[in-house]
């Protein structure tokens, strides 16, 4: 097991606030619908979506999953 930090920057035609909300705030509802072959489900194991929340993502083939913990969310700066 290891700890990974991921940072990414991309250009899109969607407003940044809407994209941030879809990918990070509402990911458990949006991602399985947007990518049904890739993501089976996202389950909140602990927390309410804010800092300290632990989520587990299950991939479509059922063989792999990963857990992630949210340390901080800044809705104003979309980070």
C-alpha positions, 0 to 999 in steps of 0.5 A: 500500500502506498500514498499517492498525490495527484495533480492535473491541469486540463483545458475544457469548455465546461465552466470550472465550477461545474466540472469540479462539482461533477468530478469531486463533490458529486463523483459518487453519483456522476462517475458511474453514470458517465463511465459505466464500463469503467466505474461500477460504483463509488461508496462512502465508507466514512464521512459526509463528503468533506475533509476526512471522508473516505471513499472506495471506488470499484471498477467495472470488471469487479477485480480492482478497487481503490480507497481515497481520503479527502484531506481538504476541499476548497470550493472557492478555489476549486481545489 
